[in-house]
Structures are given as structure tokens and as C-alpha cells.
Amino acid sequence: MYEELAAINARPAVYAEVTTPDLWTDPHISERMLRAHLDPHVDLSSYRAEYVERIVAWIINRFGVGTGLRVADFGCGPGLYTTRLARTGASVTGLDLSSRSLDHATSLARAEGLSVRHLRQDYLTYRDDARYDLIILVMRDYGALPPNGRQALLRTVREHLDAGGSFVFDVDSASAFAHVREQATYAPSLMDGFWSARPYFGFHNTYRYEREHVSLDKYEIFQADGRKTYFNWVRYFTPQELIGELKEAGFADVDVLGDLTGSPYDSTAPQFAAVATTASSAG
């Protein structure tokens, strides 16, 4: 028993395994994630409804979203942003891994008579002939990716942005990393049954990786017929680090903001946003 508990609590190597797609493809977990998405009072899978409205208002104003503008929402979930942006008359595409979330997004758009293209696609590998003036990635998904995942995402974005197009997203800040504490917890049906509809025992460990500015929340879920492990990685950025990644990926300009409502950057805040723009013409 001691050896098993020691193994459960052993620190994995940084980015030893990435299980993010499992959250969106597992039938039970994706249903719980969708439920959190649609709760207007919590910041879990998506931001609170009031904040979503402020984000959309800023995006529309900053980028002139309306008829003729081509917009893509990477990781669109249940259509909280695609629907609102499509109301302006813009041509909107949403990508997500979760069939459950996409079904909701499609129904939402159809109920309002909106034409939104929803695709079940991984934005790391997505490719088609479409080009966009604006791509958004909301809820700090960028920092949940390992380095090679971020590189793949930026390649996808660059290949699908038209000249002068913008990529808008938010990340967790170095200030937030300062507040991460290592800890270990155990509970039957950990997180109120979030991980399975069947009985289970759950172990949750939080780790800090100082050199990489990364944290890990690792969940070990034990059921009668087996064990599953989920890794939730978060990379915390300074503006300089983020700008460096974006410039290395070929973006011409980067504007750092406090958040996705366009507020000024605050070094003490737990998150910040960026607008990365491609060159206005080839070469």
C-alpha cells in the first residue's frame, strides 16, 4: 500500500503526459463541462455571463466585427461567443472537440436563425481553405498547452489568418503562479462526481515547476475496473515571454492588455490578454 501511495503522489516530469482532449471526448466529463459552460454564475469552463458580454462588446468594437468580417473561435464550446458575434452579420466559424458542446452551439444558432459554421476539429491540426480576419481563443487555453502544442496552435493560426489579421487570447500571469501552492487531497467521488457517473476514489495533487513557470493539477481516478489519470497543465507568462513566443512564430505586432475587455495591463493581476497581428501584406 505504501508503494502504491508513493507512486500516486510522485511528481511527474513536466509535460510528461497531456490528457486535455479527454475532458471533451469522455461522455460523462464532457456533460459536466458543458453544464459548467452554461452556468452564468461560475468561472470554470467559461467566464461568467456578465463578463462574456463585456468581452464580446470589446471584440466587436476593437475589430469592427460585422458584415464581411470573417471570425473563428478556437475552442468555441457551446457557442457563447460564436452566437453573439454572428448576430453582427459577421461570417463566423467555431471549432471544438466536444460533440456535445457543438450540438448545443448549433442548436443555439439555429434557434436565432444565424448561419454559423461549427466544426468538430482539433485546432492544433485543423486545416482548410478558409481564411479569417480574426481568430479568438478564450479562457486561457493557450497556457494549458505544452510547448509543442503552443507551436502547433500558432502555426494553425498563422496559416488561417489573412494578411493583417489578428489572434486574440488570454493567459495566466506570472503573478498568479506566485499563489500556486503544492498540495494533495483525497476523496470518494472527488469533485462531487465530476470524473465519473460510477463510484470512484480520487486523488488530487498540485505541483509547481519553478524553472518552467508551470503548475500541474493531477487527478488519479480509481474505479472497480481500472484507473485513469488526468493532467491539467498551466503555463504562467510574463508579457515578455509571451511576446517572445509570438514573435518567434512570425507575428508582426503584439499588443498586451489587462484582459479580453481591453483593460490596461496590470502586473499584479492573475491574467492578461494579447492581440497578435500578422503583417499587413506578404513579405
ABEGO torsion letter per residue (X at the ends): XAAAAAAAABBBBBGABBAAAAAAABAAAAAAAAAAAABAABBBABBBAAAAAAAAAAAAAAAGBEBGBBBBBBGAEAGAAAAAAAAAGBBBBBBBABAAAAAAAAAAAAAAGBBBBBBBBBAAABBBABBBABBBBBGGAAAABBAAAAAAAAAAAAAABBBGBBBBBBBBBAAAAAABBBBBBBBBGBGGGAABABBBBBBBBBBBBAAAGBBBBBBBBBBAAEBBBBBBBBBBBBAAAAAAAAAAAGBABBBBBABAAGBBBBAABABBBBBBBBBABBX
